[in-house]
Amino acid sequence: MRRSNRTGLIGLLVPTVALLTGGCGEGRWVDVPEVDGAVKSAASVRAERRAYDGAPPVIPHADFRADCSACHDHRGISIEGVGYAPASPHEGTATTGNTVRCRQCHVFVAEDGLFVASDFIGLEQDLRPGGRLNPFSPPTIPHGLLMRENCVACHAGPAVREEIATSHPERTRCRQCHVPETMRASFRSLLGETVVRDSTS
C-alpha cells in the first residue's frame, strides 16, 4: 500500500518539479550506480546546500505539499525529472525527530542572493575517516550520532557519496564494530601504546 501511494505522489510531482525547479542538481548530475537511468546531485552540489559542515541541508526543490518521508524513506527513491531523493538518516531517531518535523531543521530556498552582507565562514566539509587502534581494526565514527542513526543512508545504497561509501553494505549492525569517538586527544590503550586519532588513513 505504501508503494502505490508513493507512485501516485510521484506522478503528480514530476511535472511540477520540472517546471519550477529544473531538478535538484542544477545541471550538475552523476549517475546512480544501482539504478538504471537514475541520476543524483553531485557531491559538490550537496555540500553547497549546507551553511557549514554538519548543518542541515536546505530543501533544493519546490514545496510539494507532501510528507517528506514519501520519497526520503530508509532507502530513497528515483524520481524522473528530479533526480534521486536520498534516504533519510533519521530513521533510527526517536519518534519526535524521526520524519515528522523535517522543516524544523530543513528550509526551502526562498532567495538565491544574500539578504545582508556577512563575513561568516562556515566549517568546510570534513570527510576524513575515523581513527583506528591499529591497521586492522575498524575505524571509529568521526561524527556525532544524534539524527544520524541510519548509517546506510549516507554510507550505502543508491544515493551514497562515493567518498564515504562502505565496502561492506550487507553488514547492517554498524555499531557492533564501529564506535563513536568520545575524545579527540591522544590517550593510553590497554596495550600500553599511545593511540592518536589518525586523520590521514
C-alpha positions as CSV (number, residue, x, y, z in Angstrom):
1,M,0.0,0.0,0.0
2,R,2.8,2.4,0.8
3,R,4.5,1.8,-2.5
4,S,1.3,2.5,-4.5
5,N,0.8,5.7,-2.5
6,R,4.4,6.8,-3.4
7,T,3.9,6.1,-7.1
8,G,0.8,8.2,-7.2
9,L,2.6,11.1,-5.4
10,I,5.5,10.9,-7.9
11,G,3.1,11.1,-10.9
12,L,1.8,14.3,-9.5
13,L,5.1,15.8,-8.6
14,V,7.2,15.3,-11.8
15,P,5.5,18.0,-13.9
16,T,5.6,20.5,-11.1
17,V,9.3,19.9,-10.4
18,A,10.3,20.1,-14.0
19,L,8.6,23.4,-14.4
20,L,9.5,25.0,-11.1
21,T,13.0,23.9,-10.3
22,G,14.7,22.3,-13.3
23,G,15.7,19.5,-11.0
24,C,17.6,19.4,-7.7
25,G,21.1,19.2,-9.1
26,E,21.1,22.4,-11.1
27,G,22.7,20.7,-14.1
28,R,25.4,19.0,-12.0
29,W,24.5,15.3,-12.0
30,V,26.2,12.0,-11.6
31,D,24.8,8.5,-12.4
32,V,23.3,6.4,-9.6
33,P,25.2,3.1,-9.9
34,E,22.5,0.8,-8.7
35,V,19.5,2.3,-10.6
36,D,19.5,2.3,-14.4
37,G,18.9,5.8,-15.9
38,A,18.7,7.5,-12.5
39,V,20.8,10.5,-11.6
40,K,21.7,12.2,-8.3
41,S,23.2,15.6,-7.4
42,A,27.0,15.6,-7.4
43,A,28.8,15.6,-4.1
44,S,29.9,19.2,-4.5
45,V,26.3,20.3,-5.1
46,R,25.1,18.5,-2.0
47,A,27.9,20.1,0.1
48,E,26.8,23.6,-1.1
49,R,23.4,23.0,0.4
50,R,24.8,23.3,3.9
51,A,25.7,26.6,5.7
52,Y,28.6,24.7,7.3
53,D,29.7,21.1,7.8
54,G,27.1,19.4,9.9
55,A,24.4,21.9,9.2
56,P,21.1,20.6,7.9
57,P,20.9,21.0,4.1
58,V,18.3,23.2,2.6
59,I,15.5,21.7,0.5
60,P,16.5,22.1,-3.1
61,H,13.1,21.6,-4.7
62,A,9.7,23.2,-4.7
63,D,7.2,22.6,-1.8
64,F,5.3,19.5,-2.9
65,R,2.8,19.8,0.0
66,A,3.5,16.2,0.8
67,D,5.1,14.1,3.6
68,C,8.9,14.2,3.2
69,S,9.2,10.5,4.0
70,A,7.1,9.7,0.9
71,C,10.4,10.0,-1.0
72,H,13.1,10.3,1.7
73,D,12.4,7.0,3.4
74,H,15.0,4.4,4.7
75,R,16.4,3.9,1.1
76,G,15.3,6.9,-1.0
77,I,13.7,6.8,-4.5
78,S,14.4,7.9,-8.0
79,I,12.0,10.5,-9.4
80,E,12.1,11.1,-13.2
81,G,12.9,14.7,-14.0
82,V,14.0,15.5,-10.4
83,G,16.8,13.1,-9.5
84,Y,17.4,10.6,-6.7
85,A,15.8,11.5,-3.3
86,P,18.4,10.4,-0.8
87,A,17.4,8.3,2.1
88,S,16.7,9.9,5.5
89,P,19.5,9.4,8.1
90,H,16.9,9.9,10.8
91,E,15.1,6.5,10.6
92,G,16.5,5.5,14.0
93,T,15.9,8.8,15.7
94,A,13.2,8.9,18.4
95,T,9.7,9.4,17.1
96,T,9.6,13.2,17.7
97,G,12.6,13.8,15.5
98,N,12.3,10.9,13.0
99,T,10.5,12.2,9.9
100,V,7.6,14.1,11.4
101,R,9.2,17.6,11.8
102,C,11.5,17.8,8.9
103,R,11.0,21.5,8.3
104,Q,12.0,22.3,11.9
105,C,15.6,22.0,10.6
106,H,15.4,21.9,6.8
107,V,14.1,25.0,5.0
108,F,13.2,25.8,1.4
109,V,15.4,28.2,-0.6
110,A,13.4,31.4,-0.9
111,E,16.1,33.7,-2.1
112,D,19.3,32.9,-4.1
113,G,21.1,36.1,-3.1
114,L,22.3,37.3,0.3
115,F,19.9,39.1,2.5
116,V,22.6,41.1,4.2
117,A,26.4,41.2,3.8
118,S,28.2,38.8,6.2
119,D,31.7,37.7,6.9
120,F,30.5,34.4,8.4
121,I,32.6,31.5,7.2
122,G,31.2,28.1,7.9
123,L,33.2,24.9,8.6
124,E,34.3,23.2,5.3
125,Q,33.0,19.7,4.7
126,D,35.1,17.2,6.6
127,L,35.1,13.7,5.0
128,R,38.1,12.4,6.9
129,P,37.8,8.8,8.1
130,G,37.8,7.8,11.7
131,G,40.9,6.8,13.6
132,R,41.9,3.2,14.1
133,L,43.5,1.4,17.1
134,N,45.7,-0.5,14.7
135,P,45.7,-1.0,10.9
136,F,43.4,-4.0,11.2
137,S,40.8,-2.6,13.5
138,P,37.5,-0.9,12.2
139,P,37.6,2.9,12.1
140,T,35.8,4.9,14.7
141,I,32.8,7.1,13.8
142,P,34.2,10.6,13.4
143,H,30.9,12.5,13.8
144,G,28.1,12.7,16.3
145,L,25.2,10.2,16.1
146,L,22.2,12.4,17.0
147,M,19.9,12.5,14.0
148,R,22.4,10.3,12.1
149,E,21.3,6.9,13.4
150,N,20.7,5.4,10.0
151,C,24.3,4.8,8.9
152,V,23.4,3.3,5.5
153,A,21.5,6.5,4.5
154,C,24.9,8.1,3.9
155,H,27.3,5.2,3.6
156,A,25.5,2.7,1.3
157,G,22.7,2.5,-1.2
158,P,21.9,4.3,-4.4
159,A,22.3,7.8,-3.0
160,V,25.7,7.1,-1.4
161,R,28.6,9.6,-1.9
162,E,31.5,7.6,-3.2
163,E,34.0,9.3,-0.9
164,I,32.3,7.8,2.2
165,A,30.8,4.6,0.8
166,T,31.3,1.4,2.9
167,S,32.9,-1.6,1.4
168,H,30.5,-3.9,3.2
169,P,26.9,-2.6,3.0
170,E,25.5,-6.1,3.6
171,R,26.5,-5.8,7.3
172,T,23.7,-3.9,8.9
173,R,24.8,-3.6,12.5
174,C,27.4,-0.9,12.0
175,R,27.9,-0.1,15.7
176,Q,28.8,-3.6,16.5
177,C,32.3,-2.8,15.2
178,H,32.4,1.0,14.7
179,V,32.2,3.1,17.9
180,P,31.8,6.9,18.0
181,E,34.8,9.0,19.1
182,T,34.4,10.3,22.6
183,M,37.7,12.3,22.7
184,R,40.0,13.9,20.2
185,A,43.2,13.9,22.2
186,S,45.6,11.1,22.4
187,F,45.1,8.5,25.2
188,R,46.6,5.3,26.6
189,S,45.3,2.0,25.5
190,L,45.2,-1.2,27.5
191,L,48.1,-2.3,25.3
192,G,50.3,0.4,26.8
193,E,50.7,2.2,23.5
194,T,49.7,5.8,22.8
195,V,46.8,5.9,20.4
196,V,46.3,9.1,18.4
197,R,43.4,9.8,16.1
198,D,44.7,9.3,12.6
199,S,43.2,11.8,10.2
200,T,45.1,10.6,7.1
201,S,44.2,6.9,6.8
